[in-house]
Amino acid sequence: MRKTETTFTAGDLAPSHVLTTMTGETVAVPEAGYPVHLQFRRFAGCPVCNLHLRSFVRRADEIRAAGIHEVVVFHAPDEELLKYEAELPFAVVGDPDKTLYREFGVETSIRAVADPRVWPAIARAVGSSMWGAVRRRNRMAPVVPTGGSLGLPADFLIAPDGRIVAAKYGEHAYDQWSVDELLAHAAQAAATAPADPTEAPA
């Protein structure tokens, strides 16, 4: 297992980046005026990742209504992301060299697929992926994915000032925030955010 020395918790300042998405657009992390949900997924076409991300796609309107901007990172080059993840309605960033993964302390471990808690999700995800491929709705996952198949997920909610509101490092491949957990973190952050000193008094 690769261990990292840097991990982040609530209250830490996140590294600042202007990232390029798979479609060539740029996205700032942190972003002025909006909290960013920075998701670290695994490889492009990962059935477990896509099973989870479908729940975010179904509730994308709720996430936008909460003012949250989604940025999803895969350890894959853009050409693979465009092949497997083109339909995601979020900013998708490729990091095939895992530079961002190392910077945020996101690990690789056999626990990603060996933890028994992930096995039901793997079975559902593989079954869904195969059925989608049979119906020609999606491609089968790559046999030898870029960056390997043992990556662990991670989630960070980053305030506009760069402060990390909440962070989660997954213990297995399907251990990440649900939409409800993300919305709860965002609501709590909004309720406890300091008043804007530039606002005029009522």
C-alpha positions as CSV (number, residue, x, y, z in Angstrom):
1,M,0.0,0.0,0.0
2,R,1.2,3.5,-0.8
3,K,1.0,5.8,2.2
4,T,0.9,9.5,1.8
5,E,2.3,12.0,4.2
6,T,-0.2,14.8,3.4
7,T,-3.8,14.5,4.4
8,F,-6.4,17.3,4.8
9,T,-9.1,17.8,7.4
10,A,-11.8,20.4,8.0
11,G,-10.2,23.9,8.5
12,D,-7.1,23.3,6.4
13,L,-6.4,25.4,3.3
14,A,-6.7,23.4,0.1
15,P,-4.0,23.8,-2.6
16,S,-5.1,26.3,-5.2
17,H,-5.3,25.3,-8.9
18,V,-6.7,26.3,-12.2
19,L,-7.5,22.9,-13.8
20,T,-8.2,21.9,-17.4
21,T,-11.2,19.7,-18.0
22,M,-11.4,16.8,-20.5
23,T,-13.1,19.2,-22.9
24,G,-10.4,21.9,-22.7
25,E,-12.2,24.3,-20.4
26,T,-10.7,25.7,-17.2
27,V,-12.0,25.4,-13.7
28,A,-10.6,27.1,-10.5
29,V,-10.3,25.3,-7.2
30,P,-11.2,27.1,-5.0
31,E,-13.8,29.0,-7.0
32,A,-14.8,32.6,-6.1
33,G,-18.4,32.7,-4.9
34,Y,-19.1,28.9,-4.9
35,P,-18.2,25.9,-2.8
36,V,-16.4,23.2,-4.8
37,H,-17.0,19.5,-4.3
38,L,-13.7,18.0,-5.4
39,Q,-14.2,14.3,-6.0
40,F,-11.3,11.9,-6.6
41,R,-12.5,8.8,-8.5
42,R,-10.5,5.9,-9.9
43,F,-9.9,5.0,-13.5
44,A,-11.9,6.1,-16.6
45,G,-14.7,3.6,-17.1
46,C,-14.6,2.3,-13.5
47,P,-17.9,0.6,-13.0
48,V,-18.0,1.3,-9.2
49,C,-17.2,5.0,-9.8
50,N,-19.9,5.3,-12.5
51,L,-22.5,3.5,-10.3
52,H,-21.8,6.1,-7.6
53,L,-21.7,9.1,-10.0
54,R,-25.1,8.2,-11.5
55,S,-26.6,9.1,-8.1
56,F,-25.0,12.5,-8.5
57,V,-26.3,12.9,-12.1
58,R,-29.8,12.1,-11.0
59,R,-29.7,14.8,-8.4
60,A,-27.6,17.3,-10.3
61,D,-30.3,20.0,-10.1
62,E,-30.4,19.7,-6.3
63,I,-26.6,20.1,-6.2
64,R,-26.6,23.1,-8.4
65,A,-29.5,24.7,-6.4
66,A,-27.3,24.4,-3.3
67,G,-24.7,26.4,-5.1
68,I,-22.1,23.6,-5.3
69,H,-19.8,23.1,-8.2
70,E,-18.8,19.6,-9.0
71,V,-15.2,18.8,-10.1
72,V,-14.5,15.1,-10.7
73,V,-10.9,13.9,-11.0
74,F,-9.9,10.6,-12.6
75,H,-6.4,9.2,-13.0
76,A,-6.8,8.9,-16.7
77,P,-5.9,10.9,-19.8
78,D,-8.5,13.1,-21.6
79,E,-8.9,10.7,-24.5
80,E,-10.0,7.9,-22.2
81,L,-12.3,10.2,-20.2
82,L,-14.0,11.4,-23.4
83,K,-14.5,7.7,-24.3
84,Y,-16.0,6.7,-21.0
85,E,-17.2,9.8,-19.1
86,A,-18.3,12.2,-21.8
87,E,-22.0,12.2,-20.6
88,L,-21.2,13.4,-17.1
89,P,-22.7,16.9,-16.6
90,F,-19.8,18.0,-14.4
91,A,-16.3,19.4,-14.8
92,V,-14.2,16.2,-15.4
93,V,-10.4,16.5,-15.0
94,G,-7.8,14.0,-16.0
95,D,-4.7,13.4,-13.8
96,P,-3.0,10.4,-15.3
97,D,0.3,11.2,-13.5
98,K,-1.7,11.3,-10.2
99,T,-0.2,14.7,-9.3
100,L,-3.3,15.9,-7.6
101,Y,-3.9,12.6,-5.9
102,R,-0.5,12.9,-4.3
103,E,-1.0,16.5,-3.4
104,F,-4.3,15.8,-1.6
105,G,-3.0,12.6,0.0
106,V,-5.3,10.2,-1.9
107,E,-4.0,6.6,-1.7
108,T,-3.8,3.5,-3.6
109,S,-4.4,0.2,-1.8
110,I,-5.5,-3.4,-2.2
111,R,-8.2,-2.5,0.3
112,A,-10.0,-0.7,-2.6
113,V,-11.3,-4.1,-3.9
114,A,-10.4,-6.5,-1.1
115,D,-12.5,-5.0,1.6
116,P,-15.7,-7.1,1.9
117,R,-17.8,-4.0,2.3
118,V,-17.2,-3.1,-1.4
119,W,-18.1,-6.5,-2.9
120,P,-21.9,-5.9,-3.2
121,A,-21.2,-2.6,-4.9
122,I,-18.7,-4.3,-7.3
123,A,-21.3,-6.9,-8.2
124,R,-24.0,-4.3,-8.9
125,A,-21.6,-2.1,-10.8
126,V,-20.2,-4.9,-13.0
127,G,-23.6,-6.3,-13.7
128,S,-24.9,-2.8,-14.6
129,S,-21.9,-2.2,-16.8
130,M,-22.2,-5.5,-18.7
131,W,-26.0,-4.9,-19.2
132,G,-25.3,-1.4,-20.5
133,A,-22.6,-2.7,-22.9
134,V,-25.0,-5.4,-24.2
135,R,-27.6,-2.7,-24.9
136,R,-24.8,-0.5,-26.3
137,R,-25.5,2.3,-23.9
138,N,-21.9,2.2,-22.6
139,R,-18.5,0.7,-23.1
140,M,-17.1,-2.2,-21.1
141,A,-14.5,-1.1,-18.5
142,P,-10.9,-1.3,-19.7
143,V,-9.1,-4.5,-18.8
144,V,-5.9,-2.7,-18.0
145,P,-6.9,0.8,-16.8
146,T,-4.5,3.7,-16.8
147,G,-3.2,4.2,-13.2
148,G,-4.3,0.7,-12.1
149,S,-7.5,-0.5,-10.4
150,L,-6.6,-0.1,-6.8
151,G,-7.2,3.6,-6.3
152,L,-9.2,4.8,-3.3
153,P,-11.8,7.6,-3.6
154,A,-11.8,10.9,-1.7
155,D,-14.1,13.8,-1.3
156,F,-13.4,17.4,-0.3
157,L,-15.9,20.3,0.0
158,I,-13.8,23.5,-0.5
159,A,-15.2,27.0,0.5
160,P,-14.6,30.0,-1.8
161,D,-11.8,31.2,0.4
162,G,-9.9,27.9,0.0
163,R,-10.9,26.5,3.4
164,I,-11.7,22.8,3.5
165,V,-15.2,22.5,4.9
166,A,-15.2,18.7,5.1
167,A,-13.1,15.9,3.8
168,K,-13.4,12.1,3.4
169,Y,-10.8,9.6,2.5
170,G,-12.4,6.4,1.4
171,E,-11.5,3.1,3.0
172,H,-12.6,1.1,-0.1
173,A,-13.6,1.7,-3.7
174,Y,-17.3,2.5,-2.9
175,D,-16.6,4.5,0.3
176,Q,-17.5,8.1,-0.6
177,W,-20.1,10.8,0.2
178,S,-23.7,10.3,-0.9
179,V,-25.5,13.3,-2.3
180,D,-27.4,13.7,1.0
181,E,-24.1,13.8,2.9
182,L,-22.7,16.4,0.5
183,L,-25.8,18.6,0.8
184,A,-25.6,18.3,4.6
185,H,-22.0,19.4,4.7
186,A,-22.8,22.4,2.5
187,A,-25.8,23.4,4.6
188,Q,-23.8,23.2,7.8
189,A,-21.0,25.3,6.2
190,A,-23.5,27.9,5.0
191,A,-25.1,28.1,8.4
192,T,-21.8,28.7,10.2
193,A,-20.1,30.9,7.5
194,P,-18.9,34.2,8.9
195,A,-20.8,37.3,7.7
196,D,-19.4,39.0,4.6
197,P,-17.7,42.3,6.0
198,T,-18.3,44.0,2.6
199,E,-22.1,43.6,2.9
200,A,-24.0,46.8,3.8
201,P,-25.9,46.6,7.1
202,A,-29.7,46.0,6.8
